[in-house]
Amino acid sequence: MPYYTYILASRKNGTLYIGMTNDIARRAWEHKEELVKGFTKKHVVKRLVHVEMYEDVNDAILREKRLKKWDRAWKIQLIEQENPEWDDLYETING
């Protein structure tokens, strides 16, 4: 079973949220529909801008923890390496 570490944004260069899940399509949809109470709903953070897949849950958890400690500039650079326009990847992961 794959596991995913992901970054959501409110808009390009906006508020960021980092999370981890075993079902990226479901989790992204939950954020998009504002079903996840807390930070993402309060700050309207629902654009999926970065996704990484891992085979081992521990690797995904470790990556999530490390990303959360990164400077904001490093997070932005990571996003823009693969997604320079900060497009919402939700449609991409849902085919």
C-alpha positions as CSV (number, residue, x, y, z in Angstrom):
1,M,0.0,0.0,0.0
2,P,1.5,3.4,-0.9
3,Y,1.6,6.3,1.5
4,Y,1.8,9.9,0.6
5,T,3.3,13.1,2.0
6,Y,1.6,16.2,0.5
7,I,1.5,20.0,0.6
8,L,-1.6,22.1,0.3
9,A,-1.7,25.8,-0.4
10,S,-4.3,28.5,-0.1
11,R,-3.0,30.0,-3.3
12,K,0.3,30.6,-5.0
13,N,2.8,31.7,-2.3
14,G,-0.1,31.5,0.2
15,T,-0.6,29.6,3.4
16,L,0.9,26.0,3.4
17,Y,-0.1,22.8,5.1
18,I,1.9,19.6,5.1
19,G,0.2,16.2,5.8
20,M,0.5,12.4,5.3
21,T,-2.1,9.9,4.2
22,N,-2.6,6.4,2.7
23,D,-5.3,7.7,0.3
24,I,-4.3,10.9,-1.4
25,A,-7.4,11.2,-3.5
26,R,-9.7,10.9,-0.5
27,R,-7.7,13.1,1.7
28,A,-7.4,15.9,-0.9
29,W,-11.1,15.7,-1.5
30,E,-11.8,16.0,2.2
31,H,-9.6,19.2,2.4
32,K,-11.3,20.6,-0.8
33,E,-14.8,20.0,0.6
34,E,-13.7,21.5,4.0
35,L,-14.5,18.3,5.8
36,V,-11.2,18.4,7.8
37,K,-11.8,20.6,10.8
38,G,-8.9,22.8,12.0
39,F,-6.1,24.6,10.3
40,T,-6.9,23.9,6.6
41,K,-10.6,24.8,7.0
42,K,-9.9,27.9,9.0
43,H,-7.3,29.2,6.6
44,V,-9.1,27.8,3.4
45,V,-6.0,25.7,2.4
46,K,-7.2,23.2,-0.2
47,R,-5.0,23.4,-3.3
48,L,-2.9,20.3,-3.6
49,V,0.5,21.5,-4.9
50,H,2.9,18.8,-4.1
51,V,2.7,15.0,-3.6
52,E,5.4,12.4,-2.8
53,M,4.7,8.6,-2.6
54,Y,6.4,6.1,-0.3
55,E,6.1,2.4,0.1
56,D,6.9,2.4,3.8
57,V,4.6,4.3,6.2
58,N,7.6,5.2,8.4
59,D,9.3,6.9,5.4
60,A,6.2,9.0,4.8
61,I,5.9,10.0,8.4
62,L,9.6,10.9,8.6
63,R,9.3,13.0,5.5
64,E,6.3,14.8,6.8
65,K,8.0,15.6,10.0
66,R,11.1,16.9,8.2
67,L,9.2,19.0,5.8
68,K,7.3,20.7,8.6
69,K,10.7,21.8,10.0
70,W,11.9,23.3,6.7
71,D,12.2,27.0,6.2
72,R,9.3,28.4,4.1
73,A,11.6,29.3,1.2
74,W,12.8,25.6,1.0
75,K,9.1,24.5,0.9
76,I,8.3,26.9,-1.9
77,Q,11.4,25.8,-3.9
78,L,10.3,22.2,-3.5
79,I,6.8,23.0,-4.8
80,E,8.1,25.0,-7.7
81,Q,10.6,22.3,-8.9
82,E,7.7,20.2,-10.1
83,N,4.8,22.6,-10.1
84,P,6.0,26.2,-10.9
85,E,2.5,27.5,-11.4
86,W,1.2,26.0,-8.2
87,D,-1.5,24.2,-10.2
88,D,-4.0,22.1,-8.2
89,L,-2.9,18.5,-8.6
90,Y,-6.3,17.1,-7.4
91,E,-7.5,16.5,-11.0
92,T,-4.2,14.9,-11.9
93,I,-4.4,12.3,-9.1
94,N,-8.0,11.5,-9.9
95,G,-7.4,10.8,-13.6
